[in-house]
Amino acid sequence: MSSFHDRIREKLAEPPRRSSADELPAEFHAVFLDFIEGLRAARPALQGEIERDGRQRTLVTYPKYRPDEADILLRIRWNGSTLRIAIGDDEDFDEIRSPEELRGRLLKLLDDPEYRKAIDRYEEVSEQEILALLYDDVSDFLTQRAVMLEVTPEAQKRIGEVKPGQEVTIHLRAVEDPRDLAGPYDPKRVYMWLKSGGYEVGVVEHRPEGDDIVLVIEGKGDDE
């Protein structure tokens, strides 16, 4: 075997190198995390996180346990030497030179009436009952084999907090789909997944119990 092949094998045995543009500097990252924590403290019904798509990050906030209702607050770019942020989906990117400047810009965002209106409704949204889908495969959405369920805020909290490998029991109730895209619950069928409010969790067990459907759910791992 050639020495070049040996070098290929050695290189693949090493972890991939991360570019300097892959990670935000700790001083900027800490400001974003502190900002999210401050929002949570001021608005207990708010959750927030930094999502990542390649080298671009997005700071989103949403009603507690309802990531399907997320609002994009900022787009974030770091090219290895410069931090740039853009408000919402459409604004141009502006350069941020220091953590202190970033704090000032983040505070200024809270003056925006549209964003304030959005987060002011988070408490109301997080206390609403929502609709979920119980299914085995994505093809069920096209064949009326998925089941529509009503989820209480308490059950949604348990769905949002379930961890991979952890099993949690919840009680839900089947409802008619006004669009006629979902079908009736069949206790003899296999249902593998529950999709509710932006979360998708595994279904370990299901059974009817009076007017309810009892589900034993399990959090998904990152590779699922």
C-alpha positions in Angstrom: 0.0 0.0 0.0 1.4 3.4 -0.9 2.4 5.9 1.8 -0.3 8.2 0.4 -2.9 5.6 1.3 -1.4 5.4 4.8 -1.7 9.1 5.2 -5.3 9.0 4.0 -6.1 6.3 6.6 -4.3 8.3 9.4 -6.1 11.5 8.4 -9.5 9.8 8.6 -8.7 8.4 12.0 -8.3 12.0 13.3 -11.3 14.2 14.2 -12.1 16.8 11.5 -10.5 20.2 11.9 -12.9 23.0 12.7 -12.6 26.3 10.9 -12.1 29.4 12.9 -15.4 30.5 11.3 -17.3 27.6 12.8 -17.5 28.9 16.4 -18.5 32.2 17.8 -15.9 33.7 20.2 -16.8 32.9 23.8 -17.3 36.6 24.7 -20.0 37.1 22.0 -21.6 33.7 22.6 -21.9 34.5 26.3 -23.8 37.8 25.5 -26.3 35.9 23.3 -26.9 33.3 26.0 -27.2 36.0 28.7 -29.7 37.9 26.5 -31.9 34.7 26.2 -31.7 34.2 29.9 -32.7 37.8 30.6 -35.7 37.4 28.2 -36.8 34.2 30.0 -36.5 35.9 33.4 -38.6 38.9 32.2 -41.1 36.7 30.3 -41.5 33.3 31.9 -43.6 32.0 29.0 -40.7 32.6 26.6 -38.1 30.2 25.4 -35.2 31.0 23.1 -32.3 29.4 21.4 -29.6 29.8 18.8 -30.2 27.6 15.8 -27.5 26.8 13.4 -27.6 26.2 9.6 -24.1 25.8 8.3 -22.1 28.9 9.3 -25.2 31.1 9.8 -26.9 31.1 13.1 -30.4 32.3 14.0 -31.6 33.6 17.4 -35.2 32.6 17.7 -37.8 33.0 20.5 -41.1 31.2 20.9 -43.9 30.5 23.5 -42.8 27.9 26.1 -43.0 24.4 24.6 -44.2 25.7 21.2 -41.2 26.0 18.9 -43.6 25.8 15.9 -44.6 29.4 16.8 -41.0 30.7 16.7 -40.1 34.3 15.8 -36.7 35.0 14.2 -35.1 37.8 16.2 -31.6 37.8 14.7 -29.5 36.3 12.0 -25.9 35.9 13.1 -22.7 35.5 11.1 -19.1 35.0 12.2 -16.4 34.8 9.5 -13.5 34.1 11.8 -12.7 37.7 12.5 -15.9 39.8 12.3 -19.4 39.4 13.9 -22.3 40.5 11.9 -26.0 40.5 12.9 -29.2 41.2 11.0 -32.7 41.8 12.4 -35.4 39.4 11.4 -35.5 37.9 7.9 -34.8 40.9 5.7 -32.5 43.4 7.2 -28.9 43.8 6.0 -26.0 42.6 8.2 -24.3 45.2 10.4 -20.8 44.7 11.9 -20.5 44.4 15.7 -17.1 45.2 17.1 -17.4 44.4 20.8 -19.5 42.5 23.4 -20.6 45.9 24.8 -21.8 47.0 21.4 -23.7 43.8 21.0 -25.5 44.2 24.3 -26.6 47.7 23.2 -27.9 46.4 19.9 -29.8 43.6 21.6 -31.4 46.0 24.0 -32.4 48.3 21.2 -34.2 45.4 19.5 -36.7 45.3 22.4 -38.0 48.7 21.3 -39.4 47.1 18.1 -43.2 47.2 18.5 -43.8 44.1 16.3 -41.4 42.0 18.3 -42.8 43.2 21.6 -46.3 42.4 20.3 -45.1 38.9 19.4 -43.6 38.1 22.8 -46.5 39.7 24.7 -48.7 37.0 23.3 -46.4 34.1 24.3 -48.1 33.5 27.6 -51.5 33.2 26.0 -50.2 30.8 23.3 -48.4 28.6 25.8 -51.6 28.1 27.8 -53.7 27.0 24.8 -54.7 23.5 23.9 -53.2 22.5 20.5 -53.6 19.7 17.9 -51.1 17.0 17.4 -50.7 14.1 14.9 -50.1 10.4 15.8 -48.7 8.4 12.9 -46.4 5.6 11.8 -44.9 7.0 8.6 -45.0 10.4 6.7 -47.1 8.6 4.1 -49.9 8.5 6.7 -50.5 12.2 6.1 -51.6 11.5 2.6 -53.7 8.4 3.3 -55.8 9.6 6.3 -54.0 7.1 8.5 -52.6 9.7 10.9 -54.7 10.5 14.0 -55.4 14.0 15.2 -55.2 14.5 19.0 -55.9 17.3 21.3 -53.0 18.2 23.6 -53.4 20.1 26.9 -50.7 22.6 28.0 -49.7 20.2 30.7 -49.3 17.3 28.2 -47.4 19.6 25.8 -45.0 20.5 28.6 -44.2 16.8 29.2 -43.7 16.3 25.4 -41.3 19.2 25.3 -39.3 18.0 28.3 -39.0 14.3 27.5 -35.4 13.2 27.0 -33.9 10.5 24.7 -34.2 7.2 26.5 -36.8 8.6 29.0 -40.3 7.2 28.8 -43.2 9.4 29.8 -47.0 8.6 29.9 -49.5 11.2 28.7 -53.3 11.1 28.2 -54.6 12.7 25.0 -58.0 12.8 23.3 -58.7 12.1 19.6 -60.6 14.8 17.7 -62.0 15.1 14.2 -59.8 16.8 11.7 -61.8 19.7 10.1 -59.8 19.2 6.9 -60.5 15.5 6.7 -56.8 14.7 6.3 -56.6 12.5 9.5 -58.5 9.4 10.3 -59.9 7.5 13.3 -57.7 6.0 16.0 -57.2 2.2 15.7 -55.7 0.5 18.8 -54.5 -2.4 16.7 -52.4 -0.2 14.4 -48.7 0.7 14.8 -48.0 4.3 15.6 -44.4 5.2 15.9 -44.4 9.0 16.2 -46.2 11.9 17.8 -45.8 15.4 16.3 -47.0 18.2 18.5 -46.2 21.9 18.6 -42.9 21.6 16.8 -41.7 18.5 18.7 -41.6 15.0 17.3 -41.2 12.2 19.9 -41.3 8.4 19.6 -44.3 6.4 20.7 -43.4 3.3 22.7 -46.9 2.2 23.5 -50.5 3.3 22.9 -53.9 2.1 24.2 -57.4 3.4 24.6 -58.6 4.2 28.1 -62.2 5.5 28.3 -62.4 8.6 26.1 -58.6 9.1 26.2 -55.7 7.6 24.3 -52.8 6.8 26.6 -49.4 7.2 25.0 -46.0 6.2 26.4 -43.6 8.5 24.6 -39.8 8.7 24.4 -37.5 11.5 23.3 -35.7 11.3 20.0 -31.9 11.2 19.9 -29.9 13.6 17.7 -29.3 10.9 15.1 -33.0 10.1 14.6 
